[in-house]
Amino acid sequence: MTRSPLVMTCGEPAGIGPELAVQARAILGAAVPFVWLGDPRHLPPGTLWTEVAEPGAAQAVPPDHLPVLPHRFAAPVTPGQPEPANAIGVIEVIARAVGLVQSGAASAIVTAPLHKKVLKDGAGFAFPGHTEYLAHLAGDVPVVMMLASPLLRVVPATIHIPLADVPAALTAALLDQVIRLTHAGLIRDFGITAPRIVVAGLNPHAGEGGAMGHEDAAVIAPVVARLAAGGMAITGPLPADTMFHPRARARYDAAICAYHDQALIPIKTLDFDGGVNVTLGLPFVRTSPDHGTAFDIAGKGVALPDSLVAACRMAWDMAASRAAARGR
């Protein structure tokens, strides 16, 4: 059975997204087919592209052309200079991509980076970012953010909040939900039948028996114990400073971290260019490169496509895993 191509959203058109899409097509070719959803006026000058009416038509596009599903924006762009008038178009593209994957016309969504301030200024965008908007479009489902590469998978239980707010935000209910969503995602999206999960402590040395904070013993340990008693292969809380060396990483499939930097520092150190942002919990597959719009280098031909290429490959594999799970 022929699989539907991916749909790649254009993201912020004044950023590096359009030029990286062209590079990704050249690297991936027919091995990971995708259609780019955006305004072709925003592609780099000289780009060879072919308009398609639906994602499936991407398979017939010449390998040196980018398959484009056009979406008209309000204005052209200059790389590095965002135009708030285009904010509505960026939002519409995301919603359109969700419709395509929900209908089965596309197998998964790969989102190029957007710029939240531009969306807020130009369209009053009320969501913190891509992830929350996608969760809303999917029916306000609970989701978690995973950063993944062949070397490591990490999930921050709390994300874009001040460090001072983390202890209060890291509740037993939140941690339980994050772990369960991660466990289910490892099975459904990564094909890992018996996932092994570790949970990092919040405090140094995982609290050291209460000498350096009470949250590890009072909040994290009971959640881990309860899930382990239910049959989950889970360990923690563990001292975060010993969780990410090679021997430690070999013992688990994903690490749950207490806060943003605890999760992102190790994966960006290990695989800065190849990390992928994955949203677990959605009824469809969504991945994204683990970088921003990079206005400072947009249009200069120096942006690396590694993370976007990795996001496409991961989305393709995750969609296959979901399809296999449905067939069982």
Backbone torsions as a table, in degrees:
resi	resn	phi	psi	omega
1	MET	NA	130.9	-180.0
2	THR	-73.8	131.8	179.8
3	ARG	-87.0	147.1	176.4
4	SER	-71.4	144.6	176.5
5	PRO	-65.8	167.4	170.3
6	LEU	-74.9	160.1	167.9
7	VAL	-116.4	126.9	179.3
8	MET	-107.1	120.4	177.9
9	THR	-78.3	152.9	-175.3
10	CYS	-73.6	-25.1	-174.5
11	GLY	66.4	-156.3	177.7
12	GLU	-69.4	114.2	-172.7
13	PRO	-68.2	-18.3	178.1
14	ALA	-88.5	-1.9	178.5
15	GLY	-92.4	-160.1	-175.6
16	ILE	-86.4	-3.8	-177.8
17	GLY	-53.3	-52.0	-177.9
18	PRO	-60.4	-42.2	-178.7
19	GLU	-70.5	-33.3	178.1
20	LEU	-70.1	-31.8	176.7
21	ALA	-60.9	-42.2	178.9
22	VAL	-63.3	-43.7	178.8
23	GLN	-65.0	-39.9	-179.4
24	ALA	-63.3	-40.2	177.9
25	ARG	-61.2	-41.7	-179.3
26	ALA	-65.4	-33.9	-178.2
27	ILE	-81.1	-43.7	-172.6
28	LEU	-84.7	-35.3	-179.6
29	GLY	54.2	-136.5	-178.0
30	ALA	-81.4	-9.7	-177.0
31	ALA	-65.6	-38.2	176.5
32	VAL	-131.6	85.7	-174.9
33	PRO	-71.9	139.7	175.2
34	PHE	-147.4	158.3	173.5
35	VAL	-115.4	137.1	-179.9
36	TRP	-92.0	127.7	-177.7
37	LEU	-107.2	109.0	-178.1
38	GLY	176.4	-171.1	180.0
39	ASP	-91.8	116.9	-177.3
40	PRO	-61.3	-17.3	175.3
41	ARG	-64.4	-19.3	-176.6
42	HIS	-91.4	-3.4	177.6
43	LEU	-75.6	154.7	179.6
44	PRO	-57.1	145.5	177.9
45	PRO	-54.4	137.4	178.0
46	GLY	86.8	-0.3	179.1
47	THR	-63.8	133.0	173.3
48	LEU	-88.2	119.2	-178.0
49	TRP	-141.8	155.5	180.0
50	THR	-129.4	128.1	177.9
51	GLU	-72.4	136.2	174.4
52	VAL	-124.4	153.0	-178.4
53	ALA	-89.0	-23.0	178.8
54	GLU	-155.8	158.4	-172.4
55	PRO	-56.0	-37.2	-177.7
56	GLY	-58.8	-26.1	-179.3
57	ALA	-71.1	-11.4	179.2
58	ALA	-60.6	-28.4	-177.6
59	GLN	-62.9	-25.6	-176.6
60	ALA	-95.4	-0.3	-178.1
61	VAL	-77.2	138.9	177.8
62	PRO	-53.4	144.2	-174.1
63	PRO	-62.7	-21.5	179.5
64	ASP	-94.2	8.9	178.1
65	HIS	-113.6	147.0	174.5
66	LEU	-87.9	121.8	175.6
67	PRO	-72.2	125.5	-174.5
68	VAL	-122.2	126.0	169.8
69	LEU	-98.9	100.5	-169.1
70	PRO	-66.3	142.4	172.4
71	HIS	-138.9	113.7	-173.8
72	ARG	-72.4	129.3	176.4
73	PHE	-102.8	168.2	-176.6
74	ALA	-70.7	-30.2	-171.6
75	ALA	-148.0	155.3	169.4
76	PRO	-70.1	176.4	-179.5
77	VAL	-135.1	157.3	167.5
78	THR	-112.0	124.6	-178.6
79	PRO	-52.0	133.5	179.6
80	GLY	87.6	-5.9	-178.5
81	GLN	-124.7	88.1	-176.2
82	PRO	-62.8	144.1	-179.1
83	GLU	-114.7	108.7	-177.9
84	PRO	-56.6	-24.9	179.1
85	ALA	-63.1	-20.5	180.0
86	ASN	-89.2	-1.0	-176.0
87	ALA	-59.7	-41.9	-179.4
88	ILE	-61.1	-40.3	178.8
89	GLY	-61.8	-41.1	178.8
90	VAL	-59.8	-44.7	-179.1
91	ILE	-66.8	-42.5	179.3
92	GLU	-61.1	-38.7	-179.4
93	VAL	-62.5	-42.0	179.1
94	ILE	-61.4	-47.9	-179.8
95	ALA	-63.0	-38.5	179.2
96	ARG	-65.8	-39.6	178.3
97	ALA	-63.2	-40.4	177.5
98	VAL	-61.0	-42.4	177.5
99	GLY	-60.6	-38.7	-179.6
100	LEU	-66.6	-41.5	-178.7
101	VAL	-75.8	-32.6	177.9
102	GLN	-68.3	-30.6	179.3
103	SER	-81.8	-12.0	-176.9
104	GLY	91.2	-1.0	179.3
105	ALA	-69.7	-26.7	174.7
106	ALA	-125.4	150.4	-176.4
107	SER	-89.5	-21.4	-179.0
108	ALA	-168.2	166.1	179.2
109	ILE	-113.6	133.0	169.5
110	VAL	-116.7	120.6	-175.6
111	THR	-104.1	126.8	171.5
112	ALA	-75.8	157.4	-174.0
113	PRO	-63.1	144.2	172.1
114	LEU	-114.8	173.1	-180.0
115	HIS	-121.4	110.9	-170.6
116	LYS	-63.1	-37.4	-178.5
117	LYS	-65.9	-39.0	178.5
118	VAL	-63.0	-42.0	179.9
119	LEU	-66.4	-37.9	178.5
120	LYS	-68.5	-43.9	-179.1
121	ASP	-67.9	-38.5	-173.2
122	GLY	-91.2	-23.3	-175.1
123	ALA	-140.9	7.7	-179.4
124	GLY	63.0	31.5	-177.7
125	PHE	-56.8	122.5	-170.8
126	ALA	-99.3	3.3	-176.0
127	PHE	-101.5	147.8	179.6
128	PRO	-61.7	-26.7	-179.4
129	GLY	-179.4	-169.4	179.4
130	HIS	-51.9	-51.8	-171.5
131	THR	-57.3	-47.6	-177.3
132	GLU	-66.7	-36.5	178.9
133	TYR	-67.8	-42.2	178.0
134	LEU	-63.4	-41.0	177.6
135	ALA	-62.0	-38.0	177.1
136	HIS	-64.5	-46.0	180.0
137	LEU	-64.0	-27.0	-179.7
138	ALA	-85.5	2.3	179.1
139	GLY	106.9	27.1	-179.5
140	ASP	56.3	46.3	179.7
141	VAL	-81.7	151.7	175.3
142	PRO	-72.5	137.4	-178.0
143	VAL	-137.2	162.3	171.4
144	VAL	-133.3	155.7	178.7
145	MET	-99.3	124.9	174.0
146	MET	-114.1	138.4	169.4
147	LEU	-106.5	125.8	-171.2
148	ALA	-135.0	145.9	171.6
149	SER	-152.4	173.1	177.1
150	PRO	-61.4	-16.6	-176.6
151	LEU	-95.3	-23.0	-171.7
152	LEU	-167.7	144.3	169.7
153	ARG	-124.0	127.1	179.7
154	VAL	-130.8	148.0	178.0
155	VAL	-131.7	115.0	174.0
156	PRO	-79.9	126.3	-179.5
157	ALA	-69.9	-36.9	171.3
158	THR	-115.7	149.9	-170.5
159	ILE	-120.6	-98.1	-170.5
160	HIS	-93.6	69.0	175.4
161	ILE	-133.8	157.0	177.4
162	PRO	-59.7	148.1	180.0
163	LEU	-58.2	-34.9	-179.4
164	ALA	-64.0	-22.2	-178.4
165	ASP	-91.0	-8.3	-173.9
166	VAL	-62.6	-48.4	-176.7
167	PRO	-54.7	-42.0	-179.7
168	ALA	-72.2	-32.7	-178.1
169	ALA	-76.3	-25.1	-175.7
170	LEU	-83.2	75.2	-179.0
171	THR	-87.9	163.8	177.2
172	ALA	-61.6	-39.4	-179.2
173	ALA	-64.5	-43.7	179.1
174	LEU	-63.8	-47.1	-178.0
175	LEU	-62.2	-42.1	177.6
176	ASP	-59.3	-45.2	-179.4
177	GLN	-64.2	-44.7	-179.2
178	VAL	-61.5	-43.6	-179.1
179	ILE	-66.2	-43.7	-179.1
180	ARG	-64.5	-42.0	178.1
181	LEU	-64.8	-38.9	178.1
182	THR	-65.2	-45.2	179.2
183	HIS	-59.0	-47.1	179.5
184	ALA	-64.7	-39.0	179.9
185	GLY	-66.4	-37.8	178.3
186	LEU	-62.9	-36.2	178.4
187	ILE	-73.4	-51.4	-172.3
188	ARG	-76.7	-41.3	-171.5
189	ASP	-97.1	-24.2	-178.1
190	PHE	-114.6	-1.4	175.7
191	GLY	67.6	25.8	179.0
192	ILE	-94.3	108.0	-170.8
193	THR	-69.5	-32.8	179.9
194	ALA	-131.3	79.7	-174.4
195	PRO	-63.5	143.7	174.6
196	ARG	-109.8	124.2	-174.7
197	ILE	-123.4	139.8	171.4
198	VAL	-120.1	151.3	-178.4
199	VAL	-122.1	125.6	179.1
200	ALA	-78.2	147.6	173.0
201	GLY	-74.3	157.0	176.9
202	LEU	-76.8	-41.7	-173.3
203	ASN	-98.9	163.1	175.0
204	PRO	-54.8	139.7	179.8
205	HIS	58.3	27.1	-178.4
206	ALA	53.5	36.9	175.7
207	GLY	90.4	-17.4	179.4
208	GLU	47.0	55.3	175.6
209	GLY	65.5	25.7	179.6
210	GLY	95.8	-6.0	-179.9
211	ALA	-70.9	-25.6	-178.4
212	MET	-129.4	51.0	176.7
213	GLY	114.0	149.2	-175.9
214	HIS	-101.2	-11.7	-171.2
215	GLU	-63.7	-35.0	-176.8
216	ASP	-63.8	-45.9	-179.3
217	ALA	-77.7	-35.9	-172.9
218	ALA	-84.9	-31.5	-174.3
219	VAL	-112.4	-54.8	-171.1
220	ILE	-73.4	-49.0	-174.8
221	ALA	-58.5	-43.4	179.5
222	PRO	-63.8	-36.5	178.2
223	VAL	-64.7	-46.6	179.5
224	VAL	-61.5	-44.2	-179.3
225	ALA	-62.2	-41.5	-179.1
226	ARG	-65.4	-43.3	-179.7
227	LEU	-69.2	-37.3	177.3
228	ALA	-64.4	-39.7	178.6
229	ALA	-64.6	-25.9	177.6
230	GLY	-82.9	-0.4	175.7
231	GLY	109.7	-3.2	-179.8
232	MET	-77.5	139.9	176.1
233	ALA	-83.8	90.0	-172.9
234	ILE	-140.1	143.0	-178.4
235	THR	-135.3	144.9	176.0
236	GLY	150.4	175.5	-2.1
237	PRO	-74.4	142.9	-179.8
238	LEU	-113.6	149.5	174.2
239	PRO	-60.9	123.8	-174.7
240	ALA	-64.8	-25.6	-174.9
241	ASP	-74.7	-8.8	178.1
242	THR	-118.1	15.8	-175.3
243	MET	-93.3	-13.3	-166.6
244	PHE	-119.6	9.5	173.7
245	HIS	-78.7	163.5	-171.6
246	PRO	-54.3	-44.6	-178.2
247	ARG	-65.6	-36.9	178.6
248	ALA	-67.4	-43.4	-178.1
249	ARG	-63.5	-27.4	-179.6
250	ALA	-68.8	-13.5	-175.0
251	ARG	-96.7	1.0	179.3
252	TYR	-148.1	162.8	179.6
253	ASP	-99.7	-23.4	177.1
254	ALA	-157.0	147.5	178.0
255	ALA	-115.1	127.3	173.8
256	ILE	-91.7	126.0	-178.0
257	CYS	-114.1	156.6	-173.5
258	ALA	-76.4	-31.5	-175.3
259	TYR	-150.9	170.3	-170.2
260	HIS	-50.3	-59.6	-173.2
261	ASP	-70.1	-28.7	177.5
262	GLN	-61.0	-31.8	179.2
263	ALA	-87.8	-43.1	-170.4
264	LEU	-81.2	-28.9	179.6
265	ILE	-61.1	-48.5	-179.2
266	PRO	-64.3	-41.7	-176.8
267	ILE	-72.4	-33.9	178.4
268	LYS	-74.2	-25.4	174.5
269	THR	-72.8	-41.4	-177.4
270	LEU	-75.7	-37.7	-172.9
271	ASP	-150.7	70.1	-173.8
272	PHE	-61.3	-41.2	-175.0
273	ASP	-88.1	-18.2	-173.3
274	GLY	-108.4	3.6	-179.8
275	GLY	-70.6	147.3	-177.7
276	VAL	-126.3	137.2	174.4
277	ASN	-89.5	120.6	-179.2
278	VAL	-118.8	134.8	175.1
279	THR	-100.4	113.6	177.9
280	LEU	-94.8	143.5	178.3
281	GLY	107.9	-16.3	177.8
282	LEU	-73.3	154.4	176.0
283	PRO	-77.3	3.3	176.2
284	PHE	-140.3	164.8	-179.1
285	VAL	-84.8	132.5	174.1
286	ARG	-138.6	127.6	173.2
287	THR	-128.6	165.8	179.9
288	SER	-155.6	150.0	173.2
289	PRO	-64.8	150.3	-177.5
290	ASP	-91.8	59.2	174.8
291	HIS	-156.0	172.6	-177.2
292	GLY	-99.3	-160.4	-174.9
293	THR	-76.3	-22.1	176.2
294	ALA	50.6	55.9	179.7
295	PHE	-57.0	-30.0	-175.3
296	ASP	-67.0	-23.8	-179.9
297	ILE	-117.2	1.6	-178.1
298	ALA	-59.2	134.1	177.3
299	GLY	80.4	0.7	-176.9
300	LYS	-96.2	-4.7	176.6
301	GLY	75.2	20.0	-178.5
302	VAL	-113.6	-6.8	-179.0
303	ALA	-68.3	136.3	-178.9
304	LEU	-91.2	136.3	-177.4
305	PRO	-89.1	4.5	-170.4
306	ASP	-53.9	-48.1	-175.9
307	SER	-68.9	-38.3	177.9
308	LEU	-66.9	-41.4	177.2
309	VAL	-61.8	-44.2	178.0
310	ALA	-62.7	-37.2	178.6
311	ALA	-64.4	-39.2	177.8
312	CYS	-65.6	-46.7	-179.6
313	ARG	-62.6	-41.4	-179.6
314	MET	-67.2	-41.6	178.0
315	ALA	-61.0	-41.3	179.8
316	TRP	-62.8	-44.4	-179.6
317	ASP	-69.8	-39.5	179.5
318	MET	-64.8	-40.8	177.9
319	ALA	-62.1	-38.1	177.4
320	ALA	-65.8	-38.9	178.8
321	SER	-64.1	-42.5	178.7
322	ARG	-64.2	-41.4	179.8
323	ALA	-63.1	-40.5	179.0
324	ALA	-65.5	-39.0	179.3
325	ALA	-64.9	-38.5	178.5
326	ARG	-66.9	-30.9	-177.4
327	GLY	-79.6	-13.4	-177.7
328	ARG	-79.1	NA	NA
